[in-house]
Amino acid sequence: MNFLPLTADFDRKGFDCGDPILNNWLVTTAGQHMRKKISVTYVQADEGSAEIKGFYALTIGQIDKLRLPERFQKPLPSQIPVFIFARMAVALNYQGKGFGQALILNAMERARFHSAQIGGAGILVDAKPDAAGFYRKFDFNAHPEFPLRLFHLF
Ligand SMILES: CC(C)(COP(=O)(O)OP(=O)(O)OC[C@H]1O[C@@H](n2cnc3c(N)ncnc32)[C@H](O)[C@@H]1OP(=O)(O)O)[C@@H](O)C(=O)NCCC(=O)NCCS
């Protein structure tokens, strides 16, 4: 399984994860955001195939430490630099078969690599309510008052 930067060679319009907003984001926005350095989208695809099985978009940002789970709050500065899962989805045909796990592990490895180069305390995601349990499996935790803002500390 390859994880490659999104290019026009991939069949973006053929991707369907069951969420029209995410599908549309991949078609209309992901490429623009790459050109403007807002985020970078990586697609999960077989060698030489245009089919997108899944994708994630990573970017950078910062979070107020008071929004982190309490056990992470000391002794950090008030604003914490983090990597951000901007988007993530697996195509309907491939959901429930480990593709999401492969995606998230690849994204975490990529973010950890860059964290070692330049800093970045962890990864943040604003999860959809249905997907929060998925992130919790990979040691993403939330402050009780912000249960969908999940954070994985490196
Ligand atoms: C959420 C999503 C990325 C998960 O991908 P997936 O390929 O179906 O997940 P996997 O098959 O790799 O599952 C890995 C593990 O997470 C669990 N899991 C998967 N989806 C889950 C969910 N929504 N809630 C809780 N656990 C979930 C699986 O049971 C599995 O656990 P196991 O190893 O104990 O069996 C996928 O369902 C999806 O794209 N959904 C639509 C778009 C979306 O919601 N994106 C997230 C936006 S925040």
The ligand as a Tripos MOL2 file, in Angstrom:
@<TRIPOS>MOLECULE
LIG
   48    50     1     0     0
SMALL
NO_CHARGES

@<TRIPOS>ATOM
      1 C1        -13.5770    6.6150   10.3090 C.3       1 LIG1
      2 C2        -12.9020    5.8440    9.1840 C.3       1 LIG1
      3 C3        -11.7030    6.6550    8.6570 C.3       1 LIG1
      4 C4        -12.3780    4.4990    9.7470 C.3       1 LIG1
      5 O1        -11.6980    3.7800    8.7180 O.3       1 LIG1
      6 P1        -11.8770    2.1940    8.5470 P.3       1 LIG1
      7 O2        -11.0240    1.7630    7.4120 O.co2     1 LIG1
      8 O3        -13.3190    1.8630    8.4660 O.co2     1 LIG1
      9 O4        -11.2940    1.6660    9.9290 O.3       1 LIG1
     10 P2        -10.4260    0.3210   10.1850 P.3       1 LIG1
     11 O5        -11.0910   -0.8020    9.4910 O.co2     1 LIG1
     12 O6         -9.0050    0.5650    9.8660 O.co2     1 LIG1
     13 O7        -10.6210    0.1690   11.7620 O.3       1 LIG1
     14 C5         -9.5290    0.2010   12.6820 C.3       1 LIG1
     15 C6        -10.1070    0.0190   14.0800 C.3       1 LIG1
     16 O8        -10.9410    1.1570   14.3930 O.3       1 LIG1
     17 C7        -12.2830    0.7200   14.7010 C.3       1 LIG1
     18 N1        -13.1890    1.7050   14.1160 N.ar      1 LIG1
     19 C8        -13.3830    1.9980   12.8200 C.ar      1 LIG1
     20 N2        -14.2820    2.9850   12.6760 N.ar      1 LIG1
     21 C9        -14.6870    3.3030   13.9260 C.ar      1 LIG1
     22 C10       -15.6300    4.2600   14.4300 C.ar      1 LIG1
     23 N3        -16.3140    5.0830   13.6180 N.pl3     1 LIG1
     24 N4        -15.7980    4.3190   15.7870 N.ar      1 LIG1
     25 C11       -15.0970    3.4960   16.6220 C.ar      1 LIG1
     26 N5        -14.1840    2.5780   16.1770 N.ar      1 LIG1
     27 C12       -13.9920    2.4930   14.8540 C.ar      1 LIG1
     28 C13       -12.4150   -0.6370   14.0490 C.3       1 LIG1
     29 O9        -13.3910   -1.4180   14.6880 O.3       1 LIG1
     30 C14       -11.0200   -1.1960   14.2130 C.3       1 LIG1
     31 O10       -10.8590   -1.6780   15.5280 O.3       1 LIG1
     32 P3        -10.1940   -3.1320   15.8250 P.3       1 LIG1
     33 O11        -8.7670   -3.0190   15.3190 O.co2     1 LIG1
     34 O12       -10.3000   -3.2640   17.3040 O.co2     1 LIG1
     35 O13       -10.9910   -4.0970   15.0330 O.co2     1 LIG1
     36 C15       -13.8920    5.5020    8.0360 C.3       1 LIG1
     37 O14       -14.9990    4.7970    8.5530 O.3       1 LIG1
     38 C16       -14.4100    6.7090    7.2640 C.2       1 LIG1
     39 O15       -13.7490    7.1890    6.3380 O.2       1 LIG1
     40 N6        -15.6240    7.1840    7.5900 N.am      1 LIG1
     41 C17       -16.2760    8.2670    6.8320 C.3       1 LIG1
     42 C18       -15.5180    9.5810    6.8730 C.3       1 LIG1
     43 C19       -15.1510   10.0220    8.2870 C.2       1 LIG1
     44 O16       -15.9490    9.9400    9.2000 O.2       1 LIG1
     45 N7        -13.9020   10.5050    8.4430 N.am      1 LIG1
     46 C20       -13.3860   10.9480    9.7380 C.3       1 LIG1
     47 C21       -13.6180   12.4040    9.8770 C.3       1 LIG1
     48 S1        -13.1290   13.0090   11.4860 S.3       1 LIG1
@<TRIPOS>BOND
     1     1     2 1
     2     2     3 1
     3     2     4 1
     4     2    36 1
     5     4     5 1
     6     5     6 1
     7     6     7 2
     8     6     8 1
     9     6     9 1
    10     9    10 1
    11    10    11 2
    12    10    12 1
    13    10    13 1
    14    13    14 1
    15    14    15 1
    16    15    16 1
    17    15    30 1
    18    16    17 1
    19    17    18 1
    20    17    28 1
    21    18    19 ar
    22    18    27 ar
    23    19    20 ar
    24    20    21 ar
    25    21    22 ar
    26    21    27 ar
    27    22    23 1
    28    22    24 ar
    29    24    25 ar
    30    25    26 ar
    31    26    27 ar
    32    28    29 1
    33    28    30 1
    34    30    31 1
    35    31    32 1
    36    32    33 2
    37    32    34 1
    38    32    35 1
    39    36    37 1
    40    36    38 1
    41    38    39 2
    42    38    40 1
    43    40    41 1
    44    41    42 1
    45    42    43 1
    46    43    44 2
    47    43    45 1
    48    45    46 1
    49    46    47 1
    50    47    48 1
@<TRIPOS>SUBSTRUCTURE
     1 LIG1         1 GROUP 0 **** ****
